[in-house]
Amino acid sequence: MSDSRHRGGFATRAVRAGQEPDAVTHAHATPIVQTSTFVLGDLERGERLFSGEEHGDVYSRIGNPTVRALEAKLASLEGAEGAVAFGSGMGAIAATFLSLLRAGDEVLFLGPLYGGTRGLLDELLPRFGVSARRVDDDTLEDAIGPATRMLYVESPTNPTLAIHDLDLVGMVARRHGLLAVADTTFATPALTRGLEHGLDLVIHSATKYLSGHGDVLAGIVAGRTELLEAIRMEGLRHVGATLTPLAAYLVLRGMRTLHLRMRAHCDNARAVAHALRAAPGVRHVHWPGFTDHPRHDVAKRQMADFGGMVAVELDGGRAAAAAFLGALRLFDDAVSLGDVASLACHPASTTHQLLSADVLRQDGVHEGLVRLSVGVEDGDDLVDDVLQATAVAALVSA
């Protein structure tokens, strides 16, 4: 981290960290090292490389120069010792759980969670003897038991934008010798840096805001080296959730404008949230920037701004949600988020479809809820779009 490209403010590091001129070609842009394997040289060196005695690339499933540049950039932005990139956000989450948890361990999580993560905790990990239990912020410490190994949290949460106190999670974890892990995909390091709040690891679906252009799948974990070494070996060498060099290049390119894009996402989300709140047929708008949001003060403390996501709950339930989605002109009806183009989806029938009715009810994922990923188009155009769509949806509720 001594190179000048790894110092300076956030914008400077977003543009320059991890991306040195290529040592061989002197290319200014990071080359795509599109190879599956690397020449070892001789038997002795190969043995040293595979044992970790000598650092170097041996096989792109485990490490690759283009992927390593991405890892260095994210580590710099998060203030982390290092990072490990994966082929998807779920690959990063699964690798973290499978690497750091053992049979008999328990995960305490603060909900709600993304449907895929909840499914992993509820369905897959129990097959390996790992249990998971949902707790609330105010009961977190009392819920810790002898088997508890990890505290897991999203903030803001998917899809209802609940906010959890990362300082509290970090403090409780340190007090009890537990691992504290947060998925901060919705915030990005431009708004929240979880390691500064005492967390051990932060996870991103780099598919979303980090890449920012809806054209790649990627995930990444950042934090302490000792934890990342296990995650790399288990998640990449044994599980093989590997990020391709081309995908790494696309995420790298996107991250160079992260600070600029997040500013526009946040400004547009603010305008959309306020407009929706005054619209007919709207029951509730979820956005942590509202002063009456239950955790607005926490969000204000741990976020530089309130993010580009808004969730709107419509009076007419599923029928109103369908009408709203069908009437939108600038928000494309699609899952995922963090794209420069605005997206809208119905979580109950898509991203959270496999969760039980009880879990959906507990998490506030109602049939009338639509999640909006507010893009970087002209803000007035986006406001006009959601208002004409709510007018159509309101006719269903009438």
Helices and strands as residue ranges (DSSP letters): G 4-6, H 10-16, H 43-51, H 65-78, E 82-86, H 89-100, E 106-110, H 115-119, I 120-124, G 125-128, E 131-135, G 137-139, H 140-143, E 148-154, H 166-176, E 179-183, H 188-191, G 194-197, E 201-204, E 219-223, H 225-232, I 233-238, H 245-255, H 258-277, E 282-286, H 296-302, E 309-314, H 317-327, E 332-333, E 343-345, G 347-349, H 357-363, E 369-373, H 379-397
